[in-house]
């Protein structure tokens, strides 16, 4: 195509290299036998897929343990990339060490905690040319805030401004509610029934229920000032696929 137009050279954007680190002593790599108190590291695989589908070049750097020295070593490695993603350790528990470790590594914090459910404990900062996101450890929270925050950042690095998802109208099949004060992102599926399209919320909206993200094909956004939307009302869904 370029040759047919007589073009010898074109400007291109290099895919941003994205480092992915999971944190936590409870995590083990896939393929190992679980012992009491352990869980498999699923977040790094989910984030790998999301980075890839967003146009980035993902690199899994493994698991960082809940030791400051180990965290700092992994963070330093990750800071050699254009974008660093960490999952877990950004809340306020005794073993949530990531935020302090990032500060010790010279990462300037721009914000910590967002008024979104799920995904409140989220860190964003930068050091020199590297953007850093500390995402929650719960799988759904991590994936949701990737869509909210990281995906637009990758698009911007690629020179793209079309990061917003396609929005479609649908009729809400079941009422949804929120305590208010935070924007609530509800996993949902768009279903055609006769000549109508329905918005069907996932049965469970808990942050640890990964299958709700696998099942969903869209997000229903409940603004922080809205506490309830009744069954039968018209809503907008943001399509994920």
C-alpha positions as CSV (number, residue, x, y, z in Angstrom):
1,X,0.0,0.0,0.0
2,X,2.8,2.5,0.9
3,X,4.7,1.6,-2.2
4,X,1.6,2.2,-4.4
5,X,1.4,5.7,-2.9
6,X,5.1,6.4,-3.6
7,X,5.9,6.6,0.1
8,X,9.5,5.7,1.1
9,X,9.3,6.7,4.8
10,X,6.5,7.0,7.3
11,X,6.3,8.0,10.9
12,X,5.5,5.2,13.4
13,X,5.1,4.9,17.2
14,X,7.1,2.3,19.0
15,X,5.0,0.0,21.2
16,X,5.6,1.0,24.9
17,X,7.4,-1.8,26.8
18,X,5.4,-2.6,29.9
19,X,6.8,-4.3,33.0
20,X,4.4,-6.4,35.1
21,X,5.1,-7.3,38.7
22,X,2.8,-9.2,41.1
23,X,3.5,-8.8,44.8
24,X,2.8,-10.9,47.9
25,X,4.3,-13.8,49.9
26,X,1.1,-15.8,49.3
27,X,1.6,-15.9,45.5
28,X,3.1,-18.9,43.6
29,X,3.7,-19.4,39.9
30,X,1.3,-21.4,37.8
31,X,2.3,-25.1,37.7
32,X,3.4,-25.5,41.3
33,X,1.3,-27.3,43.9
34,X,-0.4,-25.0,46.3
35,X,0.2,-25.2,50.0
36,X,-2.0,-23.8,52.8
37,X,-2.3,-20.0,52.5
38,X,-1.0,-19.8,48.9
39,X,-2.8,-18.7,45.7
40,X,-1.7,-18.7,42.1
41,X,-0.5,-15.5,40.5
42,X,-3.3,-14.8,38.0
43,X,-3.0,-11.0,38.0
44,X,0.2,-10.9,35.9
45,X,-1.4,-13.0,33.2
46,X,-4.6,-11.0,33.1
47,X,-2.5,-7.7,32.9
48,X,-0.3,-9.3,30.2
49,X,-3.3,-9.9,28.1
50,X,-4.8,-6.5,28.7
51,X,-1.5,-4.7,27.8
52,X,-1.2,-6.8,24.6
53,X,-4.8,-6.0,23.6
54,X,-4.1,-2.3,24.3
55,X,-1.2,-2.2,21.9
56,X,1.7,-2.4,24.4
57,X,4.6,-4.9,24.7
58,X,4.1,-6.8,28.0
59,X,6.9,-8.3,30.0
60,X,6.2,-10.4,33.2
61,X,9.0,-9.8,35.7
62,X,7.7,-12.4,38.2
63,X,6.6,-12.2,41.8
64,X,8.1,-9.7,44.3
65,X,7.9,-10.8,47.9
66,X,6.7,-8.8,50.9
67,X,10.3,-7.7,51.8
68,X,11.4,-4.1,51.1
69,X,14.7,-5.2,49.6
70,X,13.1,-7.6,47.2
71,X,10.5,-5.1,46.2
72,X,13.0,-2.4,45.6
73,X,15.1,-4.7,43.4
74,X,12.1,-5.7,41.2
75,X,10.9,-2.1,41.1
76,X,14.4,-0.9,39.9
77,X,14.3,-3.5,37.1
78,X,10.7,-2.4,36.2
79,X,11.7,1.3,36.0
80,X,13.9,0.5,33.0
81,X,10.7,0.1,31.0
82,X,8.4,2.8,29.7
83,X,5.5,1.7,31.9
84,X,5.6,-0.3,35.2
85,X,2.5,-2.1,36.5
86,X,2.4,-3.6,40.0
87,X,-0.5,-5.5,41.5
88,X,-1.1,-5.8,45.2
89,X,0.5,-4.1,48.2
90,X,-1.0,-0.7,47.7
91,X,-3.5,-0.6,50.5
92,X,-2.9,0.1,54.2
93,X,-2.2,-3.3,55.7
94,X,1.0,-4.4,57.5
95,X,2.2,-6.1,54.4
96,X,1.2,-3.4,51.9
97,X,4.7,-2.1,51.2
98,X,4.5,-1.1,47.6
99,X,3.7,2.6,48.0
100,X,6.6,3.2,50.4
101,X,9.0,1.1,48.2
102,X,8.1,3.2,45.2
103,X,8.7,6.4,47.1
104,X,12.1,5.0,48.2
105,X,12.9,4.2,44.6
106,X,12.4,7.9,43.7
107,X,9.0,7.6,42.1
108,X,7.0,10.8,42.4
109,X,3.5,10.1,43.5
110,X,0.7,11.9,41.7
111,X,-2.2,10.2,43.4
112,X,-3.0,7.3,45.7
113,X,-6.6,6.0,46.1
114,X,-9.4,6.7,43.7
115,X,-13.1,7.2,44.2
116,X,-14.0,4.1,42.3
117,X,-15.5,0.7,43.3
118,X,-13.9,-1.7,42.8
119,X,-10.3,-0.4,42.8
120,X,-10.0,2.3,45.5
121,X,-6.4,1.5,46.5
122,X,-4.6,2.6,43.3
123,X,-1.2,4.4,43.0
124,X,0.0,6.5,40.1
125,X,3.4,8.1,39.8
126,X,6.4,8.6,37.6
127,X,10.2,8.5,37.7
128,X,12.0,10.2,34.8
129,X,10.4,8.7,31.6
130,X,8.6,5.8,33.3
131,X,4.9,5.9,34.3
132,X,4.1,3.7,37.3
133,X,0.7,2.2,38.3
134,X,0.2,0.3,41.5
135,X,-3.0,-1.6,41.1
136,X,-5.1,-3.5,43.7
137,X,-4.4,-7.1,44.5
138,X,-7.9,-8.3,44.0
139,X,-8.1,-9.6,40.4
140,X,-11.3,-7.8,39.4
141,X,-10.1,-4.5,40.9
142,X,-6.8,-4.8,39.1
143,X,-8.4,-5.5,35.7
144,X,-11.1,-2.8,36.1
145,X,-8.6,-0.1,37.0
146,X,-6.4,-1.2,34.1
147,X,-9.3,-0.4,31.8
148,X,-10.0,2.9,33.6
149,X,-6.4,4.2,33.9
150,X,-3.7,2.2,32.2
151,X,-5.4,1.5,28.9
152,X,-5.9,5.3,28.2
153,X,-2.2,5.9,29.2
154,X,-1.0,3.2,26.7
155,X,-3.2,4.7,24.0
156,X,-1.7,8.1,24.7
157,X,1.8,6.7,24.5
158,X,0.9,5.4,21.0
159,X,-0.4,8.7,19.9
160,X,-4.0,7.5,19.9
161,X,-7.0,9.3,21.3
162,X,-9.6,6.7,20.6
163,X,-9.4,4.9,24.0
164,X,-13.0,5.4,24.9
165,X,-15.1,2.3,24.6
166,X,-18.2,2.0,22.3
167,X,-21.3,2.9,24.3
168,X,-24.7,1.3,23.6
169,X,-28.2,1.7,25.1
170,X,-29.9,-1.2,26.8
171,X,-32.7,-1.9,29.2
172,X,-31.6,-2.8,32.7
173,X,-32.8,-6.4,33.5
174,X,-32.2,-6.1,37.3
175,X,-31.9,-3.1,39.6
176,X,-28.4,-2.1,40.6
177,X,-27.4,0.0,43.6
178,X,-24.5,1.6,45.3
179,X,-23.8,3.3,48.7
180,X,-22.8,6.4,46.9
181,X,-19.7,8.5,47.3
182,X,-17.7,6.5,44.7
183,X,-18.3,5.7,41.0
184,X,-19.3,2.1,40.8
185,X,-18.3,0.0,37.8
186,X,-20.6,-3.0,37.4
187,X,-19.7,-6.0,35.3
188,X,-22.5,-6.8,32.8
189,X,-23.4,-8.6,29.7
190,X,-25.3,-7.2,26.7
191,X,-28.1,-9.7,25.7
192,X,-30.6,-9.4,22.8
193,X,-34.1,-10.5,23.7
194,X,-36.6,-10.2,20.9
195,X,-36.2,-6.7,19.5
196,X,-34.6,-5.3,22.7
197,X,-31.1,-5.2,24.1
198,X,-30.9,-6.0,27.8
199,X,-28.1,-5.0,30.3
200,X,-27.7,-8.0,32.6
201,X,-25.5,-7.4,35.7
202,X,-23.1,-10.2,36.8
203,X,-24.6,-12.2,39.7
204,X,-21.6,-11.3,41.9
205,X,-19.9,-7.9,42.0
206,X,-17.2,-8.9,44.5
207,X,-13.7,-7.9,43.7
208,X,-12.3,-11.4,44.1
209,X,-14.7,-13.1,41.7
210,X,-12.6,-13.4,38.6
211,X,-15.2,-15.4,36.6
212,X,-17.5,-12.3,36.6
213,X,-14.9,-10.5,34.4
214,X,-14.6,-13.6,32.2
215,X,-18.4,-13.6,31.8
216,X,-18.9,-9.9,31.3
217,X,-18.6,-8.2,27.9
218,X,-19.3,-4.6,29.2
219,X,-19.3,-2.2,32.1
220,X,-22.3,-0.4,33.5
221,X,-21.2,2.9,35.1
222,X,-23.0,4.1,38.2
223,X,-22.0,7.7,38.9
224,X,-21.0,8.5,42.5
225,X,-24.1,10.7,42.9
226,X,-26.5,7.9,41.8
227,X,-27.4,5.3,44.5
228,X,-29.8,3.1,42.5
229,X,-31.1,2.4,39.0
230,X,-34.3,0.5,38.8
231,X,-35.1,-2.5,36.6
232,X,-36.5,-1.5,33.2
233,X,-34.7,1.8,33.1
234,X,-32.5,2.7,30.0
235,X,-28.8,2.6,30.7
236,X,-25.5,2.8,28.7
237,X,-23.1,0.0,28.5
238,X,-19.4,0.4,27.7
239,X,-18.4,-2.6,25.5
240,X,-15.2,-4.4,26.4
241,X,-15.0,-6.5,23.2
